[in-house]
């Protein structure tokens, strides 16, 4: 999450993760949906014994996680992330710095910005050209809508958003950038008036103009199956928010919770995933979260 609001919680999830055993009780039910009934596609079994690994250049940090540290020392925080091993960042909040200043700090730290979260109203209004110019200054590729206003969470609202996304995505492409991306929360996976809201965006946006930054935690919280989304919509998910789920359903450091990341990542190539961006909405110690999460992703095989 990137706008300071806590999005509405999703519904309880059926599911399983065999390695957890029965000791976790109902917490294991939060790991993955039990079936891909919504998506209607086969899902491969989970794993963790494969030979594939996330490339170092693909492990990034979404900077919303580090917001308190960035507010105190932006350049120093970036340097510490680079020391941990992060290669990329998703920008979320500039803390009083302009795009040029942030680019200089990124270059000094040896980090690369890949995307920036920009408010929906900014992108749909007259500030769009400047937002895209700033994105190019940052050296990033994708503008990202972090959320939609709650009032738009209806089929009509999501269809309006889809039209706007296509227009913004066309402008982004014309500016030499990548497609517009949309970042999900649990409420984006709700069924309203018989329609699954997230499916409206998938169906009514042009794949050349609009993609998705899939937040794995909020997808599972909303009873979506990332594995099936990747299979059914190839190439549409260039970036992920990787956050884990604690046994009680809260957010956890990556690798410390119940989500079955090896199983999810088994179909990530089908989804077009190029960036695995760590995120934690409310870290007790953002640097500890950054270190723990990077160690897990760097060591992961799937």
Secondary structure, DSSP 4 states (H G I P E B T S, - for coil): --SS--PPP--------GGG-GGGGGGGGGSS-S--TTTTS--PPP-S--S----GGGEEEEGGGGHHHHHH-HHHHHHHHHHHT--EEEE---TT--HHHHHHHHHHHT-EEEEEE--HHHHHSTTHHHHHHHHHHHT--EEEE----GGG-SHHHHHHHHHHHHHHHHHHHHTT---EEEE--GGGG-EETTEEHHHHHHHHS-TTTEEEEEEHHHHHHTT--HHHHHHHSTT---EEEE-EE-TTSSEE-TTSSS--HHHHHTTHHHHT--EEEE--TT-SSHHHHHHHHHHHHHH---
